[in-house]
Amino acid sequence: MALIQQDLVPGSGDQLLTYDTDTNLQWMNLTVTAGRSYQDIIGGFGRLTTRHGFQYADGAQISELCAHAGITKGLTEPALTPSPNDAKNHQGILTLQGLMNGKTFHGVNSVVTTRGIMKPPAPPPNVPTRILGTIRLQLSLLNHTGSHAESEGPTASPQTGDPEICSYLVRVRPVALAAKKRPARRAATKRAPARKARKTGRSR
């Protein structure tokens, strides 16, 4: 089980995908969608939901991704209570933010956050009201106990983008194109070696 960076455009080195080997899912880099509204994404921004086949991830898929990175606080244990898993959890958030980006640094309290819209239960109305839920990862640089994940509830508008809010987009890893089949070679029929004629010598 591992999280691996991959290219969206094969061979380009863009490293815009995070591939979860356990679920066979590819996740779009969060920075790509930063500041873009839900309607922007669904409407075809970057051809992410059309040509590239991405869709909004639901809360369960995002939680599973976080768990595979080693994040526990805010998922399987309380977000802010000291835990024996604090160091591992902090490292998990650091790793996932490093892979998927979308980071915002808050100097006042020395935390790095990533925030992403998750799939709504039903298509939302096209309104500027903050009705969409987001998942927030917080990396506390001064106190590892404060590093955690949380569901923020209705914090994003379907119509208006926010520079600090991205979108969690996911797809099943596409099957690689089959290699061109080479024409089958006919199996050579081995002929039995010709037997040498025996010399029939008459005894004299």
C-alpha positions, -999 to +999 in steps of 0.1 A: +000+000+000+015+033-011+007+068-024+027+076-055+030+107-077+022+102-114+018+124-145-015+135-158+000+138-192+022+106-195+059+114-198+054+152-192+068+152-156+038+173-144+033+151-113-003+163-110-017+129-098-015+111-065-020+073-071-033+052-042-021+017-050-045+002-025-077+016-041-065+020-077-076+056-075-059+087-089-063+121-072-059+154-089-035+179-074-055+203-053-037+234-065-051+229-100-086+236-088-078+263-062-101+293-065-125+274-089-161+270-079-181+238-080-199+251-111-166+259-128-154+223-123-187+206-133-189+230-163-157+216-177-128+236-163-096+221-176-116+193-191-110+175-158-145+160-156-149+154-193-117+144-212-098+133-181-127+115-164-125+130-129-154+133-105-159+148-071-148+124-043-172+118-015-164+120+022-157+082+025-132+082-003-114+112+011-113+097+046-098+065+031-071+085+013-062+102+045-061+070+064-038+055+038-015+085+044-014+077+081-038+104+092-060+094+122-068+126+142-102+138+133-110+105+116-107+076+140-097+095+171-105+130+185-090+159+165-073+179+193-068+154+221-031+144+227-025+109+213+003+084+210-002+087+172+005+125+172+039+122+154+026+096+128-005+117+122+015+149+118+038+131+093+008+118+074-006+153+069+028+166+059+031+138+033-004+142+018+000+180+016+033+175-001+018+151-027-015+170-034-005+206-026-033+232-023-016+246+007-022+279+025+002+291+052-013+310+081+015+329+098-005+341+128-008+306+143+019+289+122-004+263+105-006+251+069-041+242+057-056+225+027-093+227+020-112+208-006-148+206-017-163+170-015-191+155-035-225+169-023-253+144-015-273+159-045-265+184-072-266+218-055-285+248-068-264+274-086-264+300-058-236+321-042-245+308-007-220+287+011-237+254+012-211+229+001-191+208+026-153+207+026-126+186+042-098+205+059-063+193+067-044+213+093-006+210+098+005+227+130+041+237+127+045+245+164+025+217+181+021+183+165-009+176+187-028+203+167-024+186+133-057+170+123-083+165+096-119+178+099-151+181+080-160+218+078-197+215+069-212+241+046-183+264+038-181+267+000-203+283-026-213+264-057-211+296-077-182+316-063-146+304-060-123+310-030-085+311-034-081+289-003-106+262-014-099+235-039-118+204-051-112+168-043-113+151-077-107+114-082-109+088-110-101+051-113-067+047-129-072+043-166-063+009-182-031+013-202-035+010-239-028-025-251+004-029-269+000-034-306-002-071-314+025-084-335+015-108-362+018-143-348+046-163-361+038-196-374+053-224-355+080-240-375+073-276-380+104-295-372+112-322-396+127-353-384+163-355-395+167-377-425+181-410-417+213-419-433+209-450-455+227-479-440+254-494-461+246-530-465+279-546-469+281-583-478+307-601-459+332-616-481 
